[in-house]
Amino acid sequence: MARSAATRRLRTIDARRPKRSDDDYLGVALALAGRGLGNVWPNPAVGCVLVQPGLDQTADLIVGRGWTQPGGRPHAETMALAQAGPRARGATAYVSLEPCAHHGQTPPCAGALISANVARVVIAAPDPDARVNGRGAEMLQAAGVRVDWANKSAGEALNAGYLSRVKQGRPLVTLKLASTLDGRIALGSGESKWITGPQARARAHLLRAEHDAILIGIGTALSDNPDLTCRLPGMLGRSPVRVVLDSNLRLPSASRLVQGARNHPLWLLTGPKQKNGALEKHGAKILAAPVDEQGRVDLSAALAVLSGLGITRVLVEGGSAVATAFLNASLVDHLAWFRAPGLIGDDGLAVIGEIGVATLAQMPRFERQRIEPLGDDVLESYVHRA
């Protein structure tokens, strides 16, 4: 009897809860989609929420949730529909990206939503893939399903890497920097461990998990001998593809990168006609790209190679030379700048080298998105204004 009374009270409280808006539920779908970032390429990271509308003033009920699974399948809609079962009939589906309309390795998600008899689909962003590009919405509408659009900017921001690959033929580039307040990354002697504290370093590892690939230059590979894996507890499997710009294949077989190539993919971007059987024997993939007049791998061509292999999001973690090269090539989309509350001065190594700015109007401009306190350090996140 007591349980029944308590249940009635909970139902009364639930019934009085304000009904949520389309943006609220799309926010849930976008949050779910974010779980797939760095883990679903070449597919987009999509989230889906199925909601049964409440009667009169009673609260809506979420009956299914899903997000793109590792490797890109199953799709978000498939996961949410499987969870909802027959409760999907008459529901509203909130999807962060337009449902696919083509037969690939799986049937189209638009068709699955139609077969489940959903009443309405609210989509955040269109999918520019030539096989979709409005066809998903058209298929739904032709079957009598109401289609609405909302929160497009948030949907496009979440899948900026996928959209960049489809529209521009290159992945989104995030340049990660860690410096003192005066923009120094090392002492004049070269000492740099550790400028930032443990919370900032852990956050940097989470950035790795959210990207498909991590890229450094051969200088950093030789001097630091890094692993470039995601070393957060339980997240080693979320480590990105490790990419090294190595125009002359100087990376030694004894390096940690090469020794770990069978467990975590290692791709070496090098000049044409470069071969190294010892590196390939350890599992490294050698990728040829054009070189510039200085004999360095052309960055635009390198990104096109990565895009052709399905990479949508690249985290650049190289030193000052690589960071400067990407900025000079106008290839930086996002900045993730970790700042430590210390000063080194002019005798330290600058985080950015010469980028040819002669007037203030020529400065690359970025728009700050957020600031995250990380112990004594901060992470400032920026998006290029262009």
N, C-alpha and C positions, 0 to 999 in steps of 0.2 A: 504494500500500500504506500509506504514511504517512497519507494522507487518510482511508482507511478506519479505521485504528486511532484517529485523532483523533476521528472521528465516533462510534466505539463508546464512547470515553471520555466524550464529551459526552452521549450517550444515557444512560450509566450515572449521570452526575451529575444529569441531568434527572430520571431515574427516582427518585432518592433525595430530590428536593425535596419538602417537605411539601405535601400536598394543601390547596388553598385552601378557605375556608368560603364559604357563601352571602353573608355580609356583605362578604367580600373582593371578590367579583365584582360585587356591587351597588355597592360603592365605586367600581369602575372605571366602571360604567354611569352613576353619578351624576357622576363627573368628566367623562365624555364629554358628558353632558347640559348641564353648565355651559358648554360651548363655544357653546351656542345662546342663552344669556341675552342679551337686548337685541336679538336678531336674528331672532326667530321669531314675534313677536306677530302675531295674537292666540292663536296656538297655544302650548301648553306646551313647555318645553325638555325633551326626553326623550333618554335614552341607553339603548343595548341592547348586550349582549354575549352571544354564542353560544359555549357551551363544550361540547366533547366530553369526557365523563368518561374518565379514564385507567383502564386495566385494573389490578386489584389495587392495588399501591402506586405505580404509575406516575403521573406528573403529568398533570393535565388539560391540554387544549389549547384555546386560544381560536381559533375558526375564523371568527368574524365580529364586527365592531364597527360601530356606527353611532350617529349622533346627528341630531336634527332639523336640517334644512338651512335656509338663509336663506329667510325668507318662510313657513316652516312646513312645507314639503314638499321632498323626500320625507321621510317619517317615519323615526324611528330604526330601527324593526324592519325596514322595507323596505331600508334601507341595509345593515344587518347580514346579512340573508338573502341579498342580492345578492352580498355578499362571500363568504359561506360556500358558496353554491351547494349541491351535493348533500351536503356535509358537515354541513348543518343537520339531516339526518335523525338522530333519536335524541339530539340535543343538548339541553342545558338553556339556555333563554333567560333572561337576567337583565335586567329592564326597570325603569327608575326610576319609571315611572307606568303604571297599568293600560292595556293595549292597547285601542285604540278598537274599538268594535263596530258602528259605523254606516257607511253608504255616504255619503261626502261627495264631495270632488273626487277622492278615491282610495278603493279598497275598504278594508274594515276590516282593521286590523293583526292582530287576533285570528284572522281568517280566513286571513291570509297565514302566520301561524305554524302553524296547523293544516295547511294545504296543504303546508308544508315538512316535516311529520312530526316536529316537535320533540317530545321526550318529556315535558318539564317546563318550566314557566314560573315564575320567582320574581319577584315584583312588590314594589316598595318601598311605593308609596302608591296608594290608589284614586283614580280620576278622578271628581270630583263632577258633571261635565257630565251633564245629564239624558239625553243620548244614550248615555252609557256607564254610569257609576254602578253598577258591579257586573256589567253585561252582558258586558263583555269577559272577565272571569274565568269567568262562567257559560258562555259560548260555548266557551271552551277546555275546561272540565270536561265539557261535554256531548259533546265530540268525543274524550274519553278522555285528554286531556292533564292531567297532574298540575299543580295550581296551589298554590304556597306564597307566603306573605307574610313579609317581613322588612324591618327597618330603615325602618319607616314614618316616623319622625320626620325622618330625613335626607331622605327623598323629599319630604315636605311642605315642609321648610325650603327646598329648592332651588327648588320651584315655588310659593313663597308668594305671588308676584304673580299667577300664573294662578289659584290657589285663591281669592285675595281677590276677583278680578274675578268668578269664577263664584259664590261664596258671598255676597259683600257688595255686589257691583255697583260696586266701585271698585278701582283699582289699588293695589298696595303702594306706600307712600311711604317713601323713604329721605331723611332730612334730612342734607345734607352741610355740615359746619361746619369752619372753619379759624381757629384763634385762638392767642393766646399762652397761657402757663400760667395767667394770671389772667383768661382768658376775654374778651380784647379782640381786636377784628377790625380796628381802625384807630386811628390817632392822632386827637386832637381836631381836627386840621386836615383830617382825611379821608384822609390818606395811608395806603395799605394794601398797596402792592406793595414787596417780597413778604414776607409774614409767614413763610410756610413755604418750604422749600428746593426744589430741582429734583426730588429723588426723590419728595417728597410731591406735588408738582404733577403728575408723571407718573402716580403712583398714582391721583390724582383723575381724570385722563383715562381711565384704565382703568375706573373706576367709571362714567363716561359710557357707555363701550362696553357695559357690562353692563346698562344700563337702556334701556327702550323710548323714554322721553322725559325731557327735562331741563326744569325749570321755574324761571323767575325772575319777579320783579315788574317793573313798568314803571320803577320808580326805579333799579334796577340796570341795566336796559337803557339808560336815558338817561345815567346817570353813567359807566358802564364801556364802553359800545358794544362788547359782546363778540361773539364768533363762536359760542360754545357747541358747537364741534365736538370730535371726538376727534382730537387732534393728535399721537398716538403714531405712530412710523414705520410706514407700511403699513396704518394702521387708520382713515384718514379715512372710508372707506366704512362703518365701524361707528358713525358719529356718530348720536346719537339724534334723534328729533323734537324740535325746539326749541319750547318753549311759553312764552308771555309773558302774565302777568295784566295786562291793559290795558283797564280798564273804559271808558275814553273814547277809545280808539284814538289815543293820543298818539305812538306809535312813528313816527319819521320815515322816509320812504322811502329816505333816504340812509344809514340805519344799516346796519351790517354784516349784521345779522340779515336785514333785508329784501333787501339786495342779494344775499345768498346763498341766498334762498328756493327758487330753481329747482334748486339742487344739493342742498340739505339742507332738508327740510320745516320750515316755520315755521307754527305755529298760534297765533293770537291769541285768548285768551279774554276776551270783552268783554261789556258789558251788552246788554240787548235793544235792538233797533232801531238799533244802531250799524253804520254802513256807511263804507267807505273804498275807493273804486274803485282809487285809486293803489296801495294796498297789495296788493290782489287782483291787479292787473295784473302785479306783480312776483312773483306766485306764492304769497303768503301766504294761508292759510286762516283765515277769520274765523268764530269759533264763539261763539254767544250763550249766556249763562248768567245766571241771576238775580243781582241785586246786593243787598248788605245795606243797613242804614240809613245807613251812611257812604258808600254809592255804590261800594263795593268788590265785586269778583266774589265770590260765595259759594263758599267752597272746597269744601264737600261737593258742591254742584251741579257745580262745575268738574270734580271727579274723576269724577263720574257721566258727564259728557260725554265725558271721555277714555276711560273704560271702554267706553262705547258705540261708540267708534271702534276698539276692540281693544287699547288700551294696558293692559299688566299691571303695569309697573314704572316709577315716576316718581322721578327724582332731583331733589330741591329744592335749588337752589344759590343762591337769592336772598339778600339781605342780612338784617339783623337784623329788619326789619319783617315780611318774609315768613316767616322762621323762627319768629318769635313768633306770628304768625297761625296757622300750622299746629299749633303746640303748643297754643295756646289752643282750637283746634277739636278737639283730641284725634285728630289725623289722622296722627301720626308713628308709623310701625311700626318703622323702623330708624334708628339714628343712625350716621353715619360722621364721627367727630370727629378732625380733624387738629390736633395740638398742636405748637407751636413752643416751644423752650426759651428764651423771653424774657418780659419783663414790660413793660407799658406803664403800668399804674396807673389811678387813677380818672378821669383826664382823657381816657382813651381811650374808644372806642365799644364798648359791651358786645355780646357775640355774641347774647344773648337779652334782650329787653325784659321788661316786666311781664307775668306770666302768672297773676296773681291767687292766689298761694299764701299762704294765711293761717296754715296750720298745716303741720307737717312731714308729717302724714298725707295732705295734699293734693298733695304733690310727685308729678309724673309720675315713675315708676320704670322704669329700664331695666336689663336684665341684660347684662353684658359678655360678648361672645363670644370676642374675641381682641384682642391688641395686636401691631401690626406695626411694628418699627423701620424708619424711612425716613431714613437718614442721621442727622442730629441730631434730626429730628422723629419723631413716632409717629402711627399711625392707630389709634384705639380704635373698635371696632365693637360696637354695642349693639343689642339687640332689646327692644321695649317689653314689659313683663311681662304686660300684659293680653292 
